[in-house]
Amino acid sequence: MANFCYKAISAKGKTVRGVVEADTERQAIASVREKGLVPLSVESASASVANPGMPSSKSSFKKILESLHPVPKTAVAAMARQLATLLHAGLPLDEALASICAHDDVSRMQGIVSRLRDRIMAGGDLADGLAEFPNVFSSTFVTMVRAGEASGTLELVIERFAEHIEQQVALVRKVQATLAYPILMLFVGIGVVIFLLTFVIPKVTQIFSDMGRALPVPTQILLAVSDGIRSGWWIILLLVLCIMIGVWRMRRTEGGKRYAHRLLLRLPGIAGIYRPLIVGHMTRTLGMLLKNGVTLLKALHIVKSVADNKLMAQAIQNMIDGVQAGRDLSEFMNDPLVFPPLSRQMVAAGERSGQLGEMLLWVANDSENRVASRLQVVTSLMEPVMILLLGGIVGFVVIAIILPIFEMSTLAG
């Protein structure tokens, strides 16, 4: 038999180290699990003595940091899913990370996973390693992993986070797929109209001028618009540029962000999708943190730090102040502009029954279902509206061109 050094997490959440005797590394892992411990790393005692330090340098670490941005969320979700699966299969954390590093297709993620494994092999915690990459791993994930390490449920926590990221990615893709066709139609329609006004209309303008007769009103309007675009295109371009710069500068100010976020929550049509979107993100993150043993106050601070909407962030701050004063969370979900009444009622029910985490996740699922259904309705309405709008514009252009030609042929007859 050989000696194997191990590092593991006890049932009380403490990191423990020791030595077990076994014929193989897999038997050593099984022995550690029989002690009621969650193995983080297991290696031969001789290898442990030969490699006591962390095999990395500041320069290599700097290169890894420089290559962090951007790492796609899909790569993070895939890494978390693989790690949870390998931990469920009984591999210690360092071997699971080594396996992911060997098979990961995203080179930047390979470097990150390798760095995480180095930290584990040197006796560090996974949560501390994740915290070194804030552009890749959110504070939500770091806190969940820290709670999982403390409770001995690391693989379950990582699996839940993978599901969370996968749901986020799926929702974003659904929104993108839903809006792609209407936006494409809009740009094609604008391109067709600009082509007609700048290339087709000027060619027939001379014909209309030689007629020596008063032109129909639609034709006069069309010619005026065409002349205005051709002679004043630079004014239009400058105006669009000024508007874009103004919006960009406004969004960089606190007041401008608050105004834009309030506008999104008030605009008909948009608010019906945007409100459940931010409510679903907030309640899912908060519910997931609570389900994984994070305290309510700490979870609220994390959710506030990742809130994109300023009004939502202010509402969460009100919740923090209220909870610190000993009041219920649902009491501060009273802003109808941010939270639908049903959300507040379900959270209040969860507080009364002691199942706040479950109710928050229910609210998140309900909100995301609302987003999906409303996107479907918007898509089904936008397609015919866009067709009618573009058809009307093109039809007006055609009629404006044909009318004087028709009148001329009638007089000639």
Secondary structure by P-SEA (a helix, b strand, c coil): cbbbbbccccccbbbbbbccccccaaaaaaaaaaacccccbbbbaaaaaacccccccaaaaaaaaaacccccaaaaaaaaaaaaaaaaacccaaaaaaaaaaccccaaaaaaaaaaaaaaaacccaaaaaaaccccccaaaaaaaaaaaaacaaaaaaaaaaaaaaaaaaaaaaaaaaaaaaaaaaaaaaaaaaaaaccccccaaaaaaaccccccaaaaaaaaaaaaaaacaaaaaaaaaaaaaaaaaaaacaaaaaaaaaaaaccccccccaaaaaaaaaaaaaaaaaaacccaaaaaaaaaaacccaaaaaaaaaaaaaaaacccccccccccccccaaaaaaaaaaaaacaaaaaaaaaaaaaaaaaaaaaaaaaaaaaaaaaaaaaaaaaaaaaaaaaaaaaaaaaac
